[in-house]
C-alpha cells in the first residue's frame, strides 16, 4: 500500500530500529514505548487488521507468534511479556496494517496500564 506507514518502514523508506527480519515479518522498536521492551511485529504482506485474517494468510500470524517468542527470549523477558493487537478504530488501531505489540520488562495491570 503506497500510503501505509508500516509498508514504508518495511521498504526502508522510513527509518526504524529493526529488531528482527525474515521473508515473512519485520520487527522494530516502538517510537513511543509503553514498556522497557516494546517491539512491533508486522507481516510484510499488507493485511489491514486481524479482522482480515483467514485461511489464506493465517500462517503468517502463527509465524509472528514464533518470532515473538524468539524476540522475548533475546530481550531477556524470562519473567513474561504481553502481546497486544488492536483491531479497528474503536479498539485503538491507528495504523491500518496488522501489527502486534510485544511488551515486557515491567509489571502490567489488567486490562490496561
Secondary structure per residue as TSV (DSSP state, phi and psi in degrees):
chain	resnum	aa	ss	phi	psi
A	1	X	-	360.0	127.1
A	2	X	T	-63.1	-33.4
A	3	X	T	-102.6	8.9
A	4	X	-	-84.7	121.7
A	5	X	H	-55.5	-47.0
A	6	X	H	-70.8	-34.5
A	7	X	H	-62.7	-37.3
A	8	X	H	-68.6	-35.9
A	9	X	H	-65.5	-45.4
A	10	X	H	-58.9	-40.6
A	11	X	T	-74.9	-8.6
A	12	X	T	83.5	8.9
A	13	X	S	-75.3	-25.6
A	14	X	S	-123.4	128.3
A	15	X	-	-67.7	151.9
A	16	X	-	-150.4	163.2
A	17	X	-	-93.8	86.5
A	18	X	E	-64.8	136.3
A	19	X	E	-108.7	-35.2
A	20	X	E	-158.5	147.0
A	21	X	E	-154.2	139.2
A	22	X	-	-142.1	-165.7
A	23	X	S	-67.9	-20.5
A	24	X	S	-107.6	-37.2
A	25	X	E	-131.5	163.0
A	26	X	E	-135.4	135.6
A	27	X	E	-130.1	138.6
A	28	X	E	-150.4	160.1
A	29	X	E	-73.1	137.1
A	30	X	-	-67.5	139.5
A	31	X	T	-78.1	-13.2
A	32	X	T	-130.3	69.3
A	33	X	-	-62.7	141.5
A	34	X	S	-104.0	5.5
A	35	X	S	-158.8	162.7
A	36	X	S	-54.6	-36.0
A	37	X	E	-114.8	119.4
A	38	X	E	-143.9	102.8
A	39	X	E	-118.3	136.1
A	40	X	E	-95.8	131.5
A	41	X	E	-117.1	121.9
A	42	X	E	-131.0	146.7
A	43	X	E	-75.0	147.8
A	44	X	S	-71.2	-30.9
A	45	X	S	-71.8	134.4
A	46	X	-	-75.2	110.8
A	47	X	-	-120.7	124.0
A	48	X	-	-62.7	-43.9
A	49	X	-	-163.2	176.1
A	50	X	G	-61.9	-23.7
A	51	X	G	-67.8	-15.5
A	52	X	G	-99.9	9.3
A	53	X	-	-77.6	129.8
A	54	X	-	-145.8	-170.9
A	55	X	T	-65.2	-18.5
A	56	X	T	-82.7	-20.5
A	57	X	T	-131.6	4.7
A	58	X	H	-67.3	-22.4
A	59	X	H	-61.4	-31.1
A	60	X	H	-65.9	-33.3
A	61	X	H	-68.7	-41.4
A	62	X	H	-59.6	-42.8
A	63	X	H	-65.0	-38.7
A	64	X	H	-58.7	-41.2
A	65	X	H	-69.6	-32.9
A	66	X	H	-64.0	-43.3
A	67	X	H	-65.9	-39.9
A	68	X	H	-58.8	-43.2
A	69	X	H	-62.7	-40.6
A	70	X	H	-65.1	-46.2
A	71	X	H	-62.7	-44.1
A	72	X	H	-58.1	-42.9
A	73	X	H	-64.6	-46.9
A	74	X	H	-61.3	-31.6
A	75	X	T	-87.5	-0.4
A	76	X	T	75.7	29.1
A	77	X	-	-88.4	54.3
A	78	X	T	-68.0	-24.9
A	79	X	T	-81.3	-10.5
A	80	X	-	130.8	168.6
A	81	X	E	-158.0	168.2
A	82	X	E	-120.4	139.8
A	83	X	E	-119.7	126.0
A	84	X	E	-125.9	139.6
A	85	X	-	-131.4	125.9
A	86	X	-	-100.6	128.8
A	87	X	-	-121.9	105.1
A	88	X	S	95.9	163.8
A	89	X	G	-59.2	-46.7
A	90	X	G	-70.0	-15.9
A	91	X	G	-92.7	-3.0
A	92	X	T	95.9	14.8
A	93	X	-	-75.3	113.3
A	94	X	-	-99.2	-25.9
A	95	X	S	-110.8	122.4
A	96	X	S	-84.6	60.4
A	97	X	S	-145.8	123.8
A	98	X	-	-47.6	128.8
A	99	X	E	-153.9	152.1
A	100	X	E	-122.4	133.5
A	101	X	E	-91.8	120.8
A	102	X	E	-102.7	116.1
A	103	X	E	-128.8	143.8
A	104	X	E	-170.4	-178.5
A	105	X	S	94.3	6.9
A	106	X	S	-155.8	167.0
A	107	X	-	-76.8	142.4
A	108	X	-	-115.9	154.4
A	109	X	-	-111.2	173.9
A	110	X	S	-122.2	137.0
A	111	X	S	-89.9	-13.0
A	112	X	-	-135.7	165.1
A	113	X	-	114.4	360.0
